[in-house]
């Protein structure tokens, strides 16, 4: 998926869309750009705000438009919870996102590569599909031959410094764990205003 110059996009949508943009230097530059835009621009329309939120969430999770729209459609079809809760759940339970949440990769993009290269197993079987949808009770582990690979060297020590989301369980020494419960807005911060995202697609 092409996203253009990353820092330019991050200035428009917010630093959270790319982990590497979350620095003090970038924050100062972004604030300066925002002030300049406010001087030369009138009031932003509701449609424009919704579109920016949609782009922010989509790019944060690294999704192409068609795939993101499919998640939105699935969320709108649900009857057992609110569409906002379901959309958040669909985004968070992607395998690449869970790998990132566990700290096995420093970025979601890195997590996608880790899965695609066959370093991750789900239910004891190698899984190469980053978009694979996990469910409560699913077991995740790092393939035995990958435990000393690249960024995973010394992982147990690095993991001790990173807070573990309450909806996930992980044994840093064994490099295995799983999904304990469904992610909620309280246990996994939404990447943006999901109400605005749904409004964009249903207006």
Number of C-alpha atoms within 10 A of each C-alpha: 8 7 10 8 8 14 17 13 18 22 20 15 20 20 21 17 25 21 14 14 20 14 10 9 9 16 15 11 11 20 12 12 13 13 10 11 11 11 8 7 8 8 6 9 9 12 13 11 15 20 16 20 23 26 20 25 22 21 22 21 20 20 16 13 13 9 12 20 15 11 16 23 16 13 21 18 12 14 9 8 11 12 20 20 19 22 23 22 22 19 24 23 20 19 25 32 22 24 25 18 21 22 20 22 20 15 19 23 18 16 25 22 17 21 22 16 14 16 20 27 18 20 12 12 13 18 19 20 17 22 17 14 16 20 17 14 14 14 19 25 22 23 19 13 8 15 19 12 11 9 13 16 12 14 17 14 11 13 17 10 9 11 10 15 15 15 15 19 17 19 12 17 12 12 17 17 19 22 20 16 15 18 23 16 12 9 14 16 11 18 20 21 16 20 15 19 23 21 14 18 14 10 6
